[in-house]
């Protein structure tokens, strides 16, 4: 804290305590004019109710005085008066560090036990999947949604089905989480022009049996050669490249004609960030177990 801000905080603390302490003392000594009957002269209900003056009860005075004493003691022992560190040397950072160490010590033994069990087997353990679900919600739900069903606007895939762009085995899922993924669908609009893009979009829809125009799909079939290098000649995709299977009913960015046209015309660039600097391997192991339980139909 700079000297200016330290002085400013000290000024505010002194001003606040000074004013309240003055009012505390003055309120017990001030003389309020009263009528011979002991009232102030303020009446309500046509004189039935009259305002009288009484001294502050002793319990209130003692309690208030003790609170002032506690405030002064706190400012001596703890940081709060400018840059004064407090006689106890307490800091929130140090307390957090101690709590983190204590939590890691408690959780470490539990997580170590889970780490020795394959994620596929761990998927049947309700306690383990509860932890995995919580870790997923805390770290992955912003894109994939809390139920892991994805977000087509963001291009975040549904993780509860059996379709995986980079493979759905436990090792592939862990690699995706730890190392991240970067998928690029190049734009083809400039080479195909508008009608060519539309024809190709209908052909792509035909691969999965989605509603399409058969004549336009037939016209777009030869153009699929541009896509076959990644998606394969039959549109089955390639997990090594992260090219999705176009023959199933799952769509990362939506399976409407407009969505497919946009993908072909302008391309897509999806990025799954790497979480190895944030999540421990045991955390990823538990997340993988929960995802396994969701995508294999035995989840909770």
Long-range contacts (C-beta under 8 A, 24 or more apart in sequence): 1-82, 1-83, 3-83, 6-82, 6-83, 7-82, 9-81, 9-82, 10-81, 10-82, 13-75, 13-80, 13-81, 13-82, 17-68, 17-71, 17-72, 20-68, 21-68, 24-64, 24-65, 24-68, 27-56, 28-55, 28-56, 28-61, 111-280, 111-282, 111-283, 111-286, 112-282, 114-282, 114-285, 114-286, 114-289, 115-281, 115-282, 115-285, 118-170, 119-170, 119-173, 119-174, 119-285, 119-288, 119-289, 119-292, 120-170, 120-289, 120-292, 122-285, 122-286, 122-289, 122-292, 123-289, 123-290, 123-292, 123-293, 123-296, 123-298, 123-299, 124-293, 124-298, 125-289, 126-300, 128-286, 128-289, 128-290, 129-286, 129-289, 129-290, 129-293, 129-299, 129-300, 130-300, 131-286, 132-286, 132-287, 132-288, 132-289, 132-290, 132-291, 133-290, 133-300, 135-279, 135-283, 135-286, 135-287, 135-290, 136-287, 136-290, 136-291, 139-275, 139-278, 139-279, 139-287, 140-287, 148-291, 148-294, 150-252, 152-251, 152-252, 152-253, 152-254, 152-259, 155-252, 155-253, 155-268, 155-270, 156-252, 156-270, 157-250, 157-252, 158-250, 159-291, 159-294, 159-295, 160-291, 160-294, 160-295, 160-299, 161-250, 161-295, 162-295, 162-296, 163-244, 163-245, 163-248, 163-250, 164-239, 165-237, 165-239, 165-242, 165-243, 165-244, 165-252, 166-239, 166-242, 167-239, 168-295, 170-288, 170-292, 172-239, 173-288, 173-291, 173-292, 174-281, 174-284, 174-285, 174-288, 176-272, 177-275, 177-279, 177-284, 177-287, 177-288, 178-274, 178-275, 178-276, 178-279, 178-281, 178-284, 179-274, 179-276, 180-271, 180-272, 180-273, 180-274, 180-275, 181-242, 181-270, 181-271, 181-272, 182-269, 182-270, 182-271, 182-272, 183-242, 183-243, 183-268, 183-269, 183-270, 183-271, 184-267, 184-268, 184-269, 185-263, 185-267, 185-268, 185-269, 186-267, 187-264, 187-265, 187-266, 187-267, 188-226, 188-264, 188-265, 188-267, 189-264, 189-265, 189-266, 191-226, 192-223, 192-226, 192-264, 196-220, 196-223, 197-261, 197-264, 197-265, 198-261, 199-223, 200-224, 200-226, 200-227, 200-264, 201-257, 201-260, 201-261, 201-264, 202-257, 204-235, 204-246, 204-260, 204-264, 205-255, 205-257, 205-260, 207-234, 207-235, 207-246, 207-247, 208-246, 208-247, 208-248, 208-249, 208-255, 209-249, 210-249, 210-255, 212-257
